Amino acid sequence: MKVQDYRSINRMLGDVSGKNKTGDVFVDNLHSPYIQFSDRFTIHGTSITEPEFGDIKDFVQTVIKFLPEAVEGTSLLPEPRPKRETGKLFFVRPMMFGSYQFLYVFSVDMLYLGGAKSEEIKRAGSQNMTPTIVTDRLYFQVKVIPIKTLKEEGENVLDFEAKRFQGGEFRVESERDENKPIRKFSEIFDEIDFSDTESKIREELGITTDIWKLGRIYSPIGIDYLSLSLRFLNPSLPKTIYQFKKFYQILENTNQTIPEETLKSFHEYLSSFEVERTVSKSGNILWKVNQKLADNG
């Protein structure tokens, strides 16, 4: 996006307030979370490789209407992070706990990822254009990461550098190809499958299936942006902060012992989720996620 484009969207985000529309959170068979509403709305088709600003603005207005809590006071990054995630919008907001700085990252997909009936497709997709779909769901992710530096312009966050995960050494070997541009290590890192590492981290933190009912379906902790991240299933900045402040020390310094009280708070939070296995209208497995906490910010 051009500078004036993301600035205008960030001015919109600075004025956002209100409560999210009621919706049910699911994780699909591709391990992607989404929230389903009783109301329907239109996701307009756009370029697969570089969405038009008008389409981005329309989609942001839809997000503001349905999930204002997720984007209030955030900045929309000028380009996706990682860059290969075309079609996704990334809303970020820095926050401090103790002497450590973290970044709230809410991403939402402009592409419709679920099955659609013929009457829900208002305009078919083409080689370089996504279809126009009438839907009732938004695919999202919520993550919090420790950050090393921020690149800012006034109140706008332009980019960031995450605090590198020190819990293990990672090496990437590849054949040198003079015809291909040299990629940053972070770009290569984004393509690595860290599922085994994440599994070991869950084991170290005592996250059993009795505590976290989703198991490997959706990990509450992982590796993102070269960093250890905590992942949330509630698209709400206030509620994410309310929970995160109870166990942010997990991300403070990953090569030190985590305080017992912090780990207990994290386990209590994870245990507050109930999971119901169901199926989608196309017959695929779905997991409906409910949180039992009465006091959730």
N, C-alpha and C positions, 0 to 999 in steps of 0.2 A: 504494500500500500504506500501511497504517497504520504509525506509528512502531514500535510493538512488533513488527509483522510482519517488517520488514526487519532489525530488530535481532536477532531470533531466528534468521533465516537467516544473518546475518553471524557470529553465534556458531558456527554449524555450520561456516562456511567457515574460521574461525580454527583449527579442529581438523583440517582436511583434510591428508592426506599420502598418499604412495603414487605409483605409476607409472600412466600411462595404459594402458588396454587397447589391445592391438595393433589397428590399423585402417589402411585405405588412404585417402589423401586424393585427392579428385577436385574438379574444377571443372566445373560443368554448362554447358549451352548458354545459360543466363541469366547466366553469369559468377559464379555463387554457389558458394563452396567448401563441401564437406562431408566428413566422415570416416565411412567405412563399416566396421562391425565384423562379426566372425563371429557374435557373439551378437545376439539380437533383444530388443526391449523395447517397452513400450507408451507412447505419447504420448496422454495423456487429453485429451478434448475440453474446451474452455473458452470463455469469452466472447471474441469477436473484438475488442471494444472495450476491455474491462477484465478481464483474467484474474483469476479468484478466487485468494485467497491459498493455499488448499489445493492447487489445481492448480499454482501456482508452486512451492510447497514440494516437491511430488512430482517436478516436473521438475528442480528443483535437485538433489534426491537422485539422480536418474538421471545428471545431469552429473557429480556427485561420484563416482559409481560407475565411470563410463566414462572421464572426463577429469579426474581429480583435479589433475593438473599445471596445467591451464588456470585453475583457480579457487582454488588454495591461497593463503590469506592475503589474498584479495581482499575487496572490499565490493560487495554488490549495490546498484546505484543504486535509489532508491525509485520512480523512473519512467524510462521509456526516454529515451535521448538519441541522436538527436532524438526529440521527443515523438511524432511521427507513426509511429514504428516500433513500434506496438502489436503484442504477440505476441512481442517479442524481450526477452531479459533481458541486462542490461549489467553485467558484473563488472569492477571497476577496481582498480588499485593504483598509487599514486604511487611514483616512484623518482628518485633523484638521480644525475647524472653530472656531475662537475666542479661548476660553480656553477649548473647548469641543472636544472630539475625537469621530469620527463616523466610521462606517464600511460599505463600499460598498460591497454588496453580490449579485453576479450574479450566478444563478443556471441554469443548462441546463440538460434536460432529455435525457439519452442514450436510453431510450425505445421509440419506436414509438407508439404514443397514438391515432393516427387517423385511420380511416378505410383505408384498402389497397386492391387494386385489386389483383387478383391472379398473374398477370404478374409482380407485384411489389414485391412479396414475393420470394426472391431468395433462402431462406432456411427456412423451417417451424420451428417454435419453438417447444421445447420439455418440459418435466416436469421441468427442471431446467435451460433451456436455452431460451433466447429470440430469435425471428426470425431475419433473415437478410433481411432488407428492403431497397428498392430503394425509396427515398422520395425527397420532395422539401421543407421540413419544419423542423424547430427546435423549440421545446417547451422550454420556458425560463421563469425566473422571475428575476426582478431587485428590490432590497430592500436596504434601508439605515437605519441603526439602531445606536443609541448611545451606546457606549461600555464603560465598567468599566475597564477591563483589557484585555491585549493581551498576548498570549503565542507565543513567536517567537524564531526562530533559525536563526541568521543572518538576511537575508531579507525574510525568509520564515515565514509566519503566520501558526502556527500549530493548534491553537484553540483560543477561545475568550470567554469572559463573558460579556453579554449585561448588560446595565444599566437597572435595574428593573423598570418596569412601576409602578408608584405610584398613578395612577389615580383611583385605586380601590383595594379592598381586595379580594383575591381569596383563596378559601378553597376547598380541595379535600378530600373526605371521601371514604375509600375503606376497604373492609374486609381484615383482615390480613391472609395471606396464607403462612405458613412456608415453603411450597415447592417451592415458587416462590422467586426469588432474589429481594432484596429491590431495588426499583428504585429511582433514583434521582428525586427531585421535578420537575426539568426542563424537565425530560422525560415524567412525567405525564402531565405537563403543555402543552406540544406539542400536546397532544391528546384532549385537551379541545376545544369545539366549542365556539369561541368568537364573533360570528356573531352579537349577540345582543349588546355586548359591543362596537363593531366596529360601529354599527348603531348609538349608543348614542354619540360616539366620533364625527362621521360625523355631527350629529345634533348640537353638541356643537360648532363645527368649521364652521357651516353655510354652509355645503356642500349640496346644494339642487340639484335636477335633472336638474334645469336650468343651474347650474354651471358645474356639472359633469354628462355628458350625459349617462355614463355607469351605473349609479345608483348602485344597489347592484350586478350587473353582475361582476364587478371587483372593489373592494374598493381601493382607493388611499392611505388609511391609515389603519393600523391594528395592531394586537398584534403578534409579532414573537420573539422567543428566550427570553421570559419573558419581552419583551420590546415593547415600542411603535415604530412602523416602518412606513416609507413612502415608497410607492410602485410606481414603474415607468414602463411605457410601451414602453420604447425605449432602446434596448440593446446596450448601448453606455456609457462607463465610462465618457468621456469628456462632453457629453451632459447632463448626469445625474448630474455631479458636477456643471455644468453651471446653471442648474435650481435649484438644491438643495441649493446652497449658497444664493439664494434669500429668502428662507423661512426655513432655518435650525433651526431657533429659536423655531419652533413648537416642536422639539424634545429635546431642551435644558433642560427645566425643566417643566415637565408636570403638576406641581401643582401651577404654576404661570400664570398670565394673559399674553396671547400672544399679542405682539404689533400689533396695528391696521394695520400698514404698512406691516408687515409680512403676516398677514392674507389676505390682499388685493393682495399681490404678489402671494400667494398660489392660491387664487380664479382665478386670471388672468391666471395662468398656467393651472389650471384644465379646464377653459373655452376654452382653445386653442385646445381642442380635439373635433373632429367631429366623429360621429358614424353612420355607415350604417349597417342596419340589412340585412343579406343575409342567404343563406343556403349552406351547404357543399355538396359535390358530393354524399354523402350517404343520404342527405335529412335532416340533423340536422341543428338547428339554429346556425348561426355564426354572430358575430359582427365585422365588419371591422373598424379599428381605424385609423384615420388620424389626424396628428397634424398640425394646421394652422400656427404655429409660423414661421416667416421668419428668425428670428434671434434665432438660437437654438444651439449656441456654435460652 
